[in-house]
């Protein structure tokens, strides 16, 4: 699934849950908004869990190693 589809699915699920909660609580507008916001956050987080391709993994590994070296050199300068 593409990133936009994940976000759309999250919004749809959040809206559905928001309507249900709104009907139960008696405040549909408030819970619909809350449900959509939660759905957007969940939909945006779905695409983060996909695996990296081997080329990307090497680049990220180098970047993390370089960031660790910068962190350690900053910490030892105090």
C-alpha atoms as a printed R data frame, in Angstrom:
   type eleno elety resid chain resno       x      y      z
1  ATOM     1    CA   UNK     A     1   0.000  0.000  0.000
2  ATOM     2    CA   UNK     A     2   1.182  3.513 -0.725
3  ATOM     3    CA   UNK     A     3   1.570  6.104  2.027
4  ATOM     4    CA   UNK     A     4  -1.576  8.007  0.986
5  ATOM     5    CA   UNK     A     5  -3.652  4.852  1.152
6  ATOM     6    CA   UNK     A     6  -2.407  4.135  4.683
7  ATOM     7    CA   UNK     A     7  -3.360  7.623  5.800
8  ATOM     8    CA   UNK     A     8  -6.752  7.350  4.092
9  ATOM     9    CA   UNK     A     9  -7.408  4.008  5.733
10 ATOM    10    CA   UNK     A    10  -6.420  5.458  9.107
11 ATOM    11    CA   UNK     A    11  -8.744  8.432  8.633
12 ATOM    12    CA   UNK     A    12 -11.635  6.156  7.641
13 ATOM    13    CA   UNK     A    13 -11.112  3.848 10.620
14 ATOM    14    CA   UNK     A    14 -10.676  6.797 12.975
15 ATOM    15    CA   UNK     A    15 -13.838  8.451 11.664
16 ATOM    16    CA   UNK     A    16 -15.810  5.232 12.115
17 ATOM    17    CA   UNK     A    17 -14.568  4.781 15.670
18 ATOM    18    CA   UNK     A    18 -15.189  8.474 16.378
19 ATOM    19    CA   UNK     A    19 -18.796  8.210 15.214
20 ATOM    20    CA   UNK     A    20 -19.380  5.141 17.380
21 ATOM    21    CA   UNK     A    21 -17.847  6.849 20.413
22 ATOM    22    CA   UNK     A    22 -19.809 10.028 19.633
23 ATOM    23    CA   UNK     A    23 -23.104  8.197 19.462
24 ATOM    24    CA   UNK     A    24 -22.379  6.440 22.736
25 ATOM    25    CA   UNK     A    25 -21.239  9.643 24.466
26 ATOM    26    CA   UNK     A    26 -23.766 11.953 22.827
27 ATOM    27    CA   UNK     A    27 -21.161 14.311 21.297
28 ATOM    28    CA   UNK     A    28 -20.655 13.157 17.716
29 ATOM    29    CA   UNK     A    29 -18.793 16.241 16.438
30 ATOM    30    CA   UNK     A    30 -16.159 16.169 19.168
31 ATOM    31    CA   UNK     A    31 -15.531 12.437 18.945
32 ATOM    32    CA   UNK     A    32 -15.540 12.466 15.146
33 ATOM    33    CA   UNK     A    33 -12.736 15.045 15.186
34 ATOM    34    CA   UNK     A    34 -10.788 13.099 17.798
35 ATOM    35    CA   UNK     A    35 -11.250  9.868 15.824
36 ATOM    36    CA   UNK     A    36 -10.014 11.455 12.604
37 ATOM    37    CA   UNK     A    37  -6.947 12.896 14.348
38 ATOM    38    CA   UNK     A    38  -6.095  9.531 15.888
39 ATOM    39    CA   UNK     A    39  -6.727  7.814 12.544
40 ATOM    40    CA   UNK     A    40  -4.362 10.202 10.761
41 ATOM    41    CA   UNK     A    41  -1.634  9.507 13.298
42 ATOM    42    CA   UNK     A    42  -2.123  5.753 13.005
43 ATOM    43    CA   UNK     A    43  -2.253  5.879  9.221
44 ATOM    44    CA   UNK     A    44   0.961  7.898  9.088
45 ATOM    45    CA   UNK     A    45   2.710  5.409 11.373
46 ATOM    46    CA   UNK     A    46   1.742  2.366  9.255
47 ATOM    47    CA   UNK     A    47   4.270  3.108  6.509
48 ATOM    48    CA   UNK     A    48   7.181  3.560  8.944
49 ATOM    49    CA   UNK     A    49   7.316 -0.134  9.758
50 ATOM    50    CA   UNK     A    50   8.184 -1.339  6.254
51 ATOM    51    CA   UNK     A    51  11.533 -2.989  5.701
52 ATOM    52    CA   UNK     A    52  14.412 -1.154  4.110
53 ATOM    53    CA   UNK     A    53  15.979 -2.276  0.887
54 ATOM    54    CA   UNK     A    54  19.607 -3.475  1.220
55 ATOM    55    CA   UNK     A    55  20.999 -0.277 -0.326
56 ATOM    56    CA   UNK     A    56  19.023  1.914  2.072
57 ATOM    57    CA   UNK     A    57  20.050 -0.237  5.034
58 ATOM    58    CA   UNK     A    58  23.737  0.368  4.232
59 ATOM    59    CA   UNK     A    59  23.208  4.130  3.938
60 ATOM    60    CA   UNK     A    60  21.258  4.274  7.217
61 ATOM    61    CA   UNK     A    61  23.855  2.158  8.981
62 ATOM    62    CA   UNK     A    62  26.655  4.503  7.884
63 ATOM    63    CA   UNK     A    63  24.626  7.521  8.974
64 ATOM    64    CA   UNK     A    64  23.916  6.022 12.393
65 ATOM    65    CA   UNK     A    65  27.604  5.187 12.863
66 ATOM    66    CA   UNK     A    66  28.604  8.726 11.908
67 ATOM    67    CA   UNK     A    67  25.973 10.190 14.259
68 ATOM    68    CA   UNK     A    68  27.317  8.028 17.089
69 ATOM    69    CA   UNK     A    69  30.847  9.308 16.469
70 ATOM    70    CA   UNK     A    70  29.646 12.921 16.551
71 ATOM    71    CA   UNK     A    71  27.717 12.285 19.776
72 ATOM    72    CA   UNK     A    72  30.718 10.655 21.468
73 ATOM    73    CA   UNK     A    73  33.101 13.452 20.415
74 ATOM    74    CA   UNK     A    74  30.710 16.083 21.742
75 ATOM    75    CA   UNK     A    75  30.363 14.245 25.037
76 ATOM    76    CA   UNK     A    76  34.115 13.907 25.587
77 ATOM    77    CA   UNK     A    77  34.763 17.622 24.994
78 ATOM    78    CA   UNK     A    78  33.155 18.692 28.268
